[in-house]
Amino acid sequence: MMDSNGVNSDDSHSDSHTDQRQESICQKLPTVEVDEQQERQHFYHIVNCFRSYKLNGFCRVSKAYHYLNSLNDRHKQMLTTYKTHLENISKCIEHNFTIIELIIEDISSLFENIDYTTASNVTHEDNIDFKTFKRQPALDSDKVNSVFKQLVREWTDEGYNERRTCFEPILNEIEEYFNYNDDRSSVHVLVPGAGLGRLPFEIAKRGFTCQGNEYSLFMLITSNFILNKCKDKYIHTFYPWAQHFTNNVRSADQLTAVRFPDINPSDLTPNTDFSMAAGNFTEIYTEANSWDCVATTFFIDTASNVVEYIDTIWKILKPGSIWVNIGPLLWHNSAEFSDNDSLEPSYEIIREIIVEIGFEMIKEMTNVSSYYTQNPHSMLAYEYRSVFFVCKKPIS
Ligand SMILES: C[S@@+](CC[C@H](N)C(=O)[O-])C[C@H]1O[C@@H](n2cnc3c(N)ncnc32)[C@H](O)[C@@H]1O
């Protein structure tokens, strides 16, 4: 459970094992003023995107099915195996939907300070309530497929290689830098843009106090399910690539079953201080000199104005503390992908700004091979040549 501090209204893109952890997941953050009714409608929209997954998935398959059935008998005959394949995809979609139902089953307790599943005092004729199912456009519910890919990256054996290239360098750096400190719990680490929470979980598992921050409700709802409802490893199976219709070598690749989580998310020692906080990073973290480390992976390019991110990180870090970053610069708000305003500076310019603000660059590497939500079987693969850096806010 976490506080809602105004989650991403754009969204483009716990109970636990121990009472101790439940307490930490309920950590309070300063509440930011938000338009409650707008937030509420956004919440219902996202829930309905999850709920629309099966219908939209079936429509996608039945379109191919109908086209196939319209072909001449000879072609139909030759495509018998493909027809069976489409039926198998439908079965995978059906199964995935049972996982989605689990994910959205218990979201009344998602936020500590608000329950969007109960009726609102404010009503508006256009608005829907939690119980109303309103089918969402395929483009919107397709984001559930992106959540599945993120789930593979963070919480499955298949995602190990991505975590090795993106999370391990951060974890090693944190352990090395704070090596002098015997009391790891006194080291407070913040992970903005934490996705489904695996990196903050791993940091907390190593004994540090850690908070993950996210503003996407797709991510928050799913991480709530993993972190608070999955009490053992490999308890669920899903078909993350069921709706990946392109670049498959073998039909079976599209139907690959993947188990999650690869580790028991409740497996944290008592007294571990681990929490997730909902909201826009630059809006909710305003207290100066409050963190020992900020860790970012594949995050800084989500900014419209990256200087605002750097300013925030500078402000909230204590003197003598560090910012560890790994990732590329695939600007999320670039005109290529959105209508939002965006700055799209090179790393060279970002580096100048980091130094100008006052950070001391203590480690830096370019060309670091890393991967993001890849389908390991696909004929298409992206490799990022990321930048990795550690910079320090000097003591004075
Ligand atoms: C590319 S994903 C990376 C996720 C994770 N760090 C990883 O490496 O797998 C970026 C994440 O940052 C989140 N995000 C983007 N802007 C944010 C903001 N201003 N505040 C909090 N989260 C944000 C997005 O919702 C998304 O989950």
The ligand as an SDF file (V2000), in Angstrom:
LIG
                    3D

 27 29  0  0  0  0  0  0  0  0999 V2000
   11.8070    3.1830  -19.1380 C   0  0  0  0  0  0  0  0  0  0  0  0
   11.0150    2.8040  -17.6490 S   0  0  0  0  0  0  0  0  0  0  0  0
   12.3570    2.1260  -16.6470 C   0  0  0  0  0  0  0  0  0  0  0  0
   11.8570    1.3390  -15.4770 C   0  0  0  0  0  0  0  0  0  0  0  0
   12.9770    0.7410  -14.5980 C   0  0  0  0  0  0  0  0  0  0  0  0
   13.7830    1.7750  -14.0140 N   0  0  0  0  0  0  0  0  0  0  0  0
   13.8240   -0.2260  -15.4070 C   0  0  0  0  0  0  0  0  0  0  0  0
   15.0130    0.0590  -15.6190 O   0  0  0  0  0  0  0  0  0  0  0  0
   13.3020   -1.2600  -15.8030 O   0  0  0  0  0  0  0  0  0  0  0  0
   10.8290    4.4110  -16.9330 C   0  0  0  0  0  0  0  0  0  0  0  0
    9.8480    4.4170  -15.7760 C   0  0  0  0  0  0  0  0  0  0  0  0
    9.8360    5.7140  -15.1830 O   0  0  0  0  0  0  0  0  0  0  0  0
    8.4920    6.0580  -14.8700 C   0  0  0  0  0  0  0  0  0  0  0  0
    8.4500    7.5350  -14.8380 N   0  0  0  0  0  0  0  0  0  0  0  0
    8.6040    8.3730  -15.8830 C   0  0  0  0  0  0  0  0  0  0  0  0
    8.5760    9.6470  -15.4730 N   0  0  0  0  0  0  0  0  0  0  0  0
    8.3770    9.6220  -14.1300 C   0  0  0  0  0  0  0  0  0  0  0  0
    8.2460   10.6240  -13.1360 C   0  0  0  0  0  0  0  0  0  0  0  0
    8.3190   11.9160  -13.4500 N   0  0  0  0  0  0  0  0  0  0  0  0
    8.0770   10.2600  -11.8520 N   0  0  0  0  0  0  0  0  0  0  0  0
    8.0180    8.9460  -11.5240 C   0  0  0  0  0  0  0  0  0  0  0  0
    8.1210    7.9430  -12.4270 N   0  0  0  0  0  0  0  0  0  0  0  0
    8.3010    8.2640  -13.7180 C   0  0  0  0  0  0  0  0  0  0  0  0
    7.6810    5.4310  -15.9920 C   0  0  0  0  0  0  0  0  0  0  0  0
    6.3330    5.2480  -15.6140 O   0  0  0  0  0  0  0  0  0  0  0  0
    8.4190    4.1270  -16.2250 C   0  0  0  0  0  0  0  0  0  0  0  0
    7.9120    3.0840  -15.4350 O   0  0  0  0  0  0  0  0  0  0  0  0
  1  2  1  0
  2  3  1  0
  2 10  1  0
  3  4  1  0
  4  5  1  0
  5  6  1  0
  5  7  1  0
  7  8  2  0
  7  9  1  0
 10 11  1  0
 11 12  1  0
 11 26  1  0
 12 13  1  0
 13 14  1  0
 13 24  1  0
 14 15  1  0
 14 23  1  0
 15 16  2  0
 16 17  1  0
 17 18  1  0
 17 23  2  0
 18 19  1  0
 18 20  2  0
 20 21  1  0
 21 22  2  0
 22 23  1  0
 24 25  1  0
 24 26  1  0
 26 27  1  0
M  CHG  2   2   1   9  -1
M  END
$$$$
